[in-house]
Every structure is written in structure tokens, then in C-alpha cells.
Amino acid sequence: MTHPTPPRPGLLGHDVTVTTADGRRLRAMVTGDGDDLVVLEAGLGGSGLTWGPVHGILARTHRVVAYDRAGLGGSEPDPAPRDLARLADDLEAVIAAFPHRRLVLVGHSWGGPVVRVVASRRIARGLATAGVVLVDPSDERARAYSGPLVRVAFGAQAALLVPLARLGLLAPLHRIALAGLPSPLLAAAAAAAGSVPAARATAAEQRHVLPGLASLAARPGTASTLPGVPVRVISGTASGPLTRRQRADLVRAHRASAAAMDGTWIPAPRSEHMVPVTDPDVVAVASTGLL
């Protein structure tokens, strides 16, 4: 792994290129000062730009980094299977590129299991992590991720992503999901996630979501408890008529996970799933409270 390239102006402070051990280049977005570092891991199919509001709040007091996962936005694609371990490898490359004294890892949605795996590896290596914040995370305790119908639905979604991108329909769907972002970020985040290469990358990750969660459930270890690491689990608690049952199931799972990790459960009252966009202050307060 090489040192990051010199920073250049970007939408979230400065863009920096991080090179992985196998030579792939990832776009990281860094701003803020100090020797404490907060690293933000996006959800499935999301550019690092989706962290814009949180990134801006955190940068007032700490150094903060978000990044595009492989194949999205300014990051090169990865020919290897995009399973949970591989995603964790890339996150570790980003962390290593920015020297720090204390580290907080923040993961949204599918980024939650990714930061859990990295925190678990750090425990095994004797490396300290000041805290982990799981933001409406994908959770192996949730019923929404089990059963044959769920597997069919996930497979169908993954198969549709590239055709939707080719038709020019994927970026508009991201614009709807990210509607709370300010205008320059909204357009850039939707474009970063809505291209054909981004669709391929997202589909490659989505095929590993259910197996990844199943592996966490089948082999509970330090990734399930994170001993010695302060944990905050944030749940979106708003819901509509069509999402009320699933939202209640996710909140139940999040509460159980927070208890298993001896952590703290935190509600995000204005949010369903897109907490970084609709409740950025909740995420920022939880993150800075660990430093």
C-alpha cells in the first residue's frame, strides 16, 4: 500500500487517492484538523458523498474521512469477490492512509457490518479503537434478512441494477433516496452511485450481503460483541404505513445488538433508513461523544 496522493479540492474538503495493497485506487474525502480521526463507511450502493452533512459537522472539531467503495464515484473497480472480508480490507487501507491518535469508525447500513469486522480485527491485533457507531445498520438479528423470499428479492434487485443504470434510471432513484442532501452534493452523489460501473459494483456487493450476515450469525465472536470498544447503535424510528412492520423489526434487532455489545441504543426520530441525510446531528453527536 502506498501513501495517499497530495490532496486536491473536492466537494467534501479535499479528495485524496488511497492505493490498496493490490494497487487499486480509492477516492477518499478528507477535511478537518487534529490527530483524532473519524472514518465514515457508506451503505450499500452509496458514495462517500452521502455522508456530506455528517462530514461537515464533524469537520468543525475533528479530522474526518469518507470514501467511495470500489467501483463507485472516483474509486476503481475490484475484480475480486466483494464479500465482507474484502470490504473490510479496503476500509483498513483507508484507515492506514491517515495517521491518527484515536479512531472512531462509523458505518451506515451495510457499512455497519464492515466497520464491525474491522473493529474486530483491530481487537485481535491489539489496536485500540475509540468507538464504533452503527447507523441504522444491516443486522443479522433482523428477520428482514432471512428466509427464501428475501434471497429471491435480493437476487432480483442485484440483477436489475445494471439494466436500470443503462436506461438512465438508477441515478434518479438515488436522487429520490438522497433528497435531503444540498444541491451540489445531491447531484454528485446520485451520479457517483448511478453509473453502470457503480451498478456493477453494487450488485457485486449485494450478492454477499445475506451470506455475510449469515456468517456473523453463525460464528458470533468479537465482531458480535466488540469487547472493550464503546458502541453506539442508531436506529431510524420514523416509519410509514408500508414500512412500519419492517422498521419495528429492525429497531428490535438494533436494540438487541446494542445490548450484546454493551453499547448504547440511540433513536433518530426524523429518519427511516437514511439517517446520515435526515438526522446528521444525531450521528455527529454520537461520534464526537466517543472522543
QUIHUVEN-V716867 format. One record per residue. N is the residue number from 1. RES is the residue in one small letter. PHI is phi in whole degrees, -180 to 180 (NA if undefined). Layout:
# QUIHUVEN-V716867
{{N;RES;PHI} {N;RES;PHI}}
This chain:
# QUIHUVEN-V716867
{{1;m;NA} {2;t;-95} {3;h;-71} {4;p;-66} {5;t;-71} {6;p;-57} {7;p;-68} {8;r;-133} {9;p;-58} {10;g;-145} {11;l;-71} {12;l;-116} {13;g;77} {14;h;-126} {15;d;-90} {16;v;-132} {17;t;-92} {18;v;-105} {19;t;-104} {20;t;-78} {21;a;-61} {22;d;-96} {23;g;92} {24;r;-79} {25;r;-106} {26;l;-116} {27;r;-87} {28;a;-108} {29;m;-121} {30;v;-129} {31;t;-158} {32;g;93} {33;d;-123} {34;g;109} {35;d;-102} {36;d;-94} {37;l;-123} {38;v;-114} {39;v;-112} {40;l;-107} {41;e;-109} {42;a;-76} {43;g;-82} {44;l;-56} {45;g;77} {46;g;-104} {47;s;-69} {48;g;-60} {49;l;-65} {50;t;-64} {51;w;-84} {52;g;-44} {53;p;-62} {54;v;-66} {55;h;-53} {56;g;-65} {57;i;-67} {58;l;-64} {59;a;-66} {60;r;-66} {61;t;-129} {62;h;-144} {63;r;-80} {64;v;-135} {65;v;-131} {66;a;-119} {67;y;-155} {68;d;-88} {69;r;-68} {70;a;-52} {71;g;90} {72;l;-103} {73;g;52} {74;g;-95} {75;s;-106} {76;e;-72} {77;p;-71} {78;d;-120} {79;p;-75} {80;a;-80} {81;p;-57} {82;r;-95} {83;d;-85} {84;l;-60} {85;a;-65} {86;r;-67} {87;l;-63} {88;a;-65} {89;d;-58} {90;d;-66} {91;l;-62} {92;e;-63} {93;a;-64} {94;v;-65} {95;i;-58} {96;a;-65} {97;a;-76} {98;f;-126} {99;p;-56} {100;h;-156} {101;r;-94} {102;r;-122} {103;l;-130} {104;v;-118} {105;l;-107} {106;v;-125} {107;g;-128} {108;h;-102} {109;s;57} {110;w;-66} {111;g;-65} {112;g;-61} {113;p;-60} {114;v;-62} {115;v;-70} {116;r;-63} {117;v;-64} {118;v;-65} {119;a;-61} {120;s;-64} {121;r;-62} {122;r;-66} {123;i;-60} {124;a;-63} {125;r;-92} {126;g;77} {127;l;-96} {128;a;-79} {129;t;-126} {130;a;-68} {131;g;175} {132;v;-129} {133;v;-119} {134;l;-104} {135;v;-106} {136;d;42} {137;p;-75} {138;s;-62} {139;d;-136} {140;e;-65} {141;r;-82} {142;a;-81} {143;r;-66} {144;a;-63} {145;y;-109} {146;s;-132} {147;g;104} {148;p;-64} {149;l;-66} {150;v;-65} {151;r;-63} {152;v;-63} {153;a;-64} {154;f;-64} {155;g;-64} {156;a;-66} {157;q;-61} {158;a;-62} {159;a;-69} {160;l;-85} {161;l;-62} {162;v;-66} {163;p;-57} {164;l;-63} {165;a;-65} {166;r;-64} {167;l;-82} {168;g;77} {169;l;-101} {170;l;-74} {171;a;-60} {172;p;-60} {173;l;-65} {174;h;-67} {175;r;-62} {176;i;-66} {177;a;-66} {178;l;-106} {179;a;-57} {180;g;-81} {181;l;-72} {182;p;-64} {183;s;-52} {184;p;-61} {185;l;-69} {186;l;-59} {187;a;-63} {188;a;-69} {189;a;-67} {190;a;-66} {191;a;-66} {192;a;-64} {193;a;-99} {194;g;-101} {195;s;-77} {196;v;-64} {197;p;-59} {198;a;-66} {199;a;-63} {200;r;-61} {201;a;-65} {202;t;-66} {203;a;-62} {204;a;-63} {205;e;-73} {206;q;-62} {207;r;-64} {208;h;-107} {209;v;-65} {210;l;-65} {211;p;-60} {212;g;-65} {213;l;-66} {214;a;-63} {215;s;-68} {216;l;-66} {217;a;-72} {218;a;-77} {219;r;-127} {220;p;-63} {221;g;-150} {222;t;-65} {223;a;-68} {224;s;-92} {225;t;-120} {226;l;46} {227;p;-59} {228;g;84} {229;v;-110} {230;p;-64} {231;v;-126} {232;r;-122} {233;v;-117} {234;i;-106} {235;s;-119} {236;g;-68} {237;t;-111} {238;a;-80} {239;s;-161} {240;g;-115} {241;p;-57} {242;l;-85} {243;t;-114} {244;r;-60} {245;r;-67} {246;q;-65} {247;r;-64} {248;a;-63} {249;d;-64} {250;l;-66} {251;v;-63} {252;r;-59} {253;a;-64} {254;h;-63} {255;r;-63} {256;a;-65} {257;s;-66} {258;a;-59} {259;a;-66} {260;a;-64} {261;m;-94} {262;d;54} {263;g;-107} {264;t;-119} {265;w;-91} {266;i;-130} {267;p;-81} {268;a;-115} {269;p;-71} {270;r;-92} {271;s;-121} {272;e;-95} {273;h;-91} {274;m;-85} {275;v;-58} {276;p;-60} {277;v;-91} {278;t;-98} {279;d;-137} {280;p;-62} {281;d;-66} {282;v;-63} {283;v;-66} {284;a;-64} {285;v;-64} {286;a;-62} {287;s;-72} {288;t;-69} {289;g;-67} {290;l;-93} {291;l;-114}}
